[in-house]
Amino acid sequence: MDEEQLYIKHRGVYLSKLLISPESLQYFDNFTFRPDDIIIATYPKSGTHWMQHMVSLIFSEGDMTSVDTLYNWERAPWLENVTAVALNLEERPSPRVFTTHFPYTLMPQSFFEAKPKVIYVMRNPKDVFTSYFHFHTIASFLVKPGSSSEFLHKFLDGKVVNGSWFDHVNSWLKADDKEHILYICYEDMITDLKASVAKAAEFLEKHLDDEVMEKIAEKCLFNNMKQNKMSKHPDTPTEVLDQTKTKFYRKGVVGDWKNQLTAEEAERFDAVYADKMKDVDHNFQWD
């Protein structure tokens, strides 16, 4: 099936019809945020589930009960998704934790009024592309990617679900009220996970001792987290998400794009990146 059959377009951005409906978009636009809400914001395949896992464990001070008994979409629901409407989020006690794949420019009015805390996770776009390409091969609600080179063309043009990676990252890096936003790179989490736990805990005003942070970091290691059944959609039917082809959590590494892109494609990617990100004032440690 093609884009017209599988996607809706919202303010110029492709969204999956299975995950998002006109009703869920209206719910999102009318949602009332609180100043003490926490929002995990990401472009897809940038470490969303990883950060959901980490934040849950920070608030539970390392207790695994919540992450072992509640699905991630219940603990930190995607506000724009159809599942959020039925979760009675308005009745949840503070602090509430939410997730979104939306750019800053699509956030609802109450977000800008309440100024909740945001953790924005970024990842090398070449690795995002690689992970997204493989995800498209198993997700029936996404247009089949075709060849790697075909999908690269769409990705660089922003003609994929959730739009342009460049526009998404640009929007959050240029956001107003940056004191309410913590920027974390996927690569930093790979390099020193405990330091990332400490950084997130400080931002969330959770005072954890060194032993607890060590425990959380251990629980958040990729190979440990991917064993958690509440984070990897085990009950999703194969006809929706076919994990017999490749697992939802695939590799969780840095630099897998080198196995995906040719030298010529990498050069083309770099040229688009240089143009799209030329006005961004952020020091990314990406190769």
FENJOMO-V974685 format. One record per residue. N is the residue number from 1. RES is the residue in one letter. PHI is phi in whole degrees, 0 to 359 (* if undefined). D_CENTER is the distance of its C-alpha to the mean C-alpha in Angstrom with 1 decimal. Layout:
BEGIN
N;RES;PHI;D_CENTER / N;RES;PHI;D_CENTER
END
This chain:
BEGIN
1;M;*;24.9 / 2;D;257;23.9 / 3;E;301;21.6 / 4;E;296;24.2 / 5;Q;279;24.3 / 6;L;259;20.6 / 7;Y;241;18.9 / 8;I;246;19.7 / 9;K;247;19.5 / 10;H;237;18.5 / 11;R;52;19.7 / 12;G;86;19.6 / 13;V;247;16.1 / 14;Y;290;16.0 / 15;L;225;14.4 / 16;S;283;15.1 / 17;K;296;18.3 / 18;L;290;17.7 / 19;L;268;14.5 / 20;I;225;15.6 / 21;S;233;19.3 / 22;P;304;21.4 / 23;E;292;22.0 / 24;S;290;18.4 / 25;L;293;17.9 / 26;Q;294;21.1 / 27;Y;301;20.0 / 28;F;298;16.9 / 29;D;295;19.3 / 30;N;262;21.8 / 31;F;294;19.7 / 32;T;258;21.4 / 33;F;278;19.4 / 34;R;247;21.2 / 35;P;300;21.4 / 36;D;264;20.4 / 37;D;292;17.1 / 38;I;239;14.0 / 39;I;240;10.7 / 40;I;266;7.3 / 41;A;246;5.9 / 42;T;208;3.4 / 43;Y;279;4.9 / 44;P;308;4.6 / 45;K;67;5.9 / 46;S;244;5.2 / 47;G;107;5.6 / 48;T;301;3.4 / 49;H;297;6.9 / 50;W;300;8.7 / 51;M;289;8.2 / 52;Q;302;9.0 / 53;H;299;11.9 / 54;M;296;13.0 / 55;V;296;13.2 / 56;S;302;15.0 / 57;L;287;17.4 / 58;I;296;18.0 / 59;F;288;19.2 / 60;S;269;21.2 / 61;E;56;22.6 / 62;G;93;21.9 / 63;D;289;23.2 / 64;M;275;21.5 / 65;T;306;22.9 / 66;S;294;19.9 / 67;V;285;17.4 / 68;D;267;20.4 / 69;T;239;21.3 / 70;L;238;18.5 / 71;Y;297;15.6 / 72;N;300;12.1 / 73;W;286;12.1 / 74;E;268;15.3 / 75;R;289;14.5 / 76;A;221;11.4 / 77;P;296;11.6 / 78;W;287;9.6 / 79;L;294;12.4 / 80;E;274;12.8 / 81;N;277;13.2 / 82;V;299;16.8 / 83;T;293;16.5 / 84;A;295;16.1 / 85;V;300;19.6 / 86;A;267;21.4 / 87;L;265;20.1 / 88;N;51;22.4 / 89;L;295;19.8 / 90;E;297;22.6 / 91;E;268;24.6 / 92;R;289;22.2 / 93;P;288;23.6 / 94;S;280;22.0 / 95;P;277;19.8 / 96;R;270;17.3 / 97;V;244;13.6 / 98;F;233;11.2 / 99;T;230;7.6 / 100;T;211;7.0 / 101;H;258;5.8 / 102;F;277;9.3 / 103;P;290;10.9 / 104;Y;304;13.2 / 105;T;291;16.1 / 106;L;255;15.2 / 107;M;290;15.0 / 108;P;287;18.1 / 109;Q;303;21.3 / 110;S;295;21.2 / 111;F;298;18.1 / 112;F;288;20.3 / 113;E;279;23.2 / 114;A;280;21.8 / 115;K;55;19.7 / 116;P;290;17.4 / 117;K;287;15.6 / 118;V;231;12.2 / 119;I;254;10.2 / 120;Y;254;8.3 / 121;V;257;6.9 / 122;M;240;8.3 / 123;R;219;9.7 / 124;N;314;12.9 / 125;P;297;12.7 / 126;K;293;15.3 / 127;D;287;13.4 / 128;V;300;10.4 / 129;F;304;13.3 / 130;T;298;14.8 / 131;S;295;12.1 / 132;Y;294;11.6 / 133;F;301;15.4 / 134;H;293;15.9 / 135;F;295;13.5 / 136;H;297;15.5 / 137;T;284;18.6 / 138;I;249;18.0 / 139;A;263;16.4 / 140;S;289;19.3 / 141;F;271;17.4 / 142;L;242;16.5 / 143;V;296;19.3 / 144;K;304;20.6 / 145;P;286;19.8 / 146;G;72;23.4 / 147;S;286;24.2 / 148;S;302;21.8 / 149;S;292;23.7 / 150;E;294;23.4 / 151;F;291;19.7 / 152;L;301;19.6 / 153;H;302;21.7 / 154;K;294;19.4 / 155;F;298;16.3 / 156;L;293;18.3 / 157;D;272;19.7 / 158;G;74;16.4 / 159;K;263;17.9 / 160;V;228;14.9 / 161;V;301;12.7 / 162;N;76;10.7 / 163;G;74;13.3 / 164;S;284;13.8 / 165;W;302;11.4 / 166;F;297;14.4 / 167;D;295;14.7 / 168;H;298;11.2 / 169;V;294;11.5 / 170;N;304;15.1 / 171;S;297;14.7 / 172;W;283;12.8 / 173;L;289;15.1 / 174;K;259;18.1 / 175;A;295;17.3 / 176;D;285;20.4 / 177;D;55;20.8 / 178;K;297;18.8 / 179;E;294;20.4 / 180;H;265;18.0 / 181;I;239;14.9 / 182;L;254;14.1 / 183;Y;261;12.6 / 184;I;230;11.7 / 185;C;262;11.5 / 186;Y;308;10.5 / 187;E;296;14.1 / 188;D;292;15.5 / 189;M;293;14.0 / 190;I;293;15.8 / 191;T;291;18.9 / 192;D;213;19.4 / 193;L;294;17.3 / 194;K;297;19.9 / 195;A;296;19.9 / 196;S;291;16.1 / 197;V;299;16.9 / 198;A;297;19.9 / 199;K;296;18.1 / 200;A;292;15.6 / 201;A;297;18.6 / 202;E;298;20.8 / 203;F;298;18.4 / 204;L;275;18.3 / 205;E;60;22.0 / 206;K;252;22.3 / 207;H;268;25.2 / 208;L;250;24.9 / 209;D;281;27.6 / 210;D;299;27.1 / 211;E;295;27.7 / 212;V;294;25.0 / 213;M;296;22.4 / 214;E;298;23.8 / 215;K;296;23.4 / 216;I;296;19.7 / 217;A;300;19.0 / 218;E;297;21.0 / 219;K;292;19.2 / 220;C;266;15.8 / 221;L;303;17.2 / 222;F;307;15.4 / 223;N;292;18.6 / 224;N;278;19.0 / 225;M;296;15.6 / 226;K;290;15.7 / 227;Q;278;19.0 / 228;N;285;17.7 / 229;K;292;18.3 / 230;M;279;16.4 / 231;S;247;13.0 / 232;K;240;13.8 / 233;H;53;15.2 / 234;P;290;18.8 / 235;D;268;20.4 / 236;T;289;18.8 / 237;P;303;21.9 / 238;T;301;22.3 / 239;E;289;23.1 / 240;V;262;19.6 / 241;L;222;17.7 / 242;D;272;20.2 / 243;Q;277;19.3 / 244;T;283;22.9 / 245;K;278;22.0 / 246;T;203;19.1 / 247;K;285;17.1 / 248;F;302;13.6 / 249;Y;270;13.2 / 250;R;269;15.2 / 251;K;235;16.1 / 252;G;64;13.6 / 253;V;237;15.7 / 254;V;257;16.2 / 255;G;92;18.3 / 256;D;294;18.1 / 257;W;301;18.3 / 258;K;293;22.0 / 259;N;270;22.6 / 260;Q;248;21.2 / 261;L;264;22.5 / 262;T;285;26.1 / 263;A;300;27.6 / 264;E;293;28.2 / 265;E;293;24.7 / 266;A;296;23.3 / 267;E;295;25.9 / 268;R;297;24.9 / 269;F;301;21.2 / 270;D;300;22.5 / 271;A;293;24.7 / 272;V;294;22.1 / 273;Y;301;19.9 / 274;A;301;23.0 / 275;D;286;23.8 / 276;K;286;20.5 / 277;M;252;19.7 / 278;K;295;23.3 / 279;D;260;23.1 / 280;V;271;20.1 / 281;D;260;21.5 / 282;H;207;19.1 / 283;N;267;20.1 / 284;F;276;17.7 / 285;Q;263;19.1 / 286;W;244;18.3 / 287;D;263;21.1
END
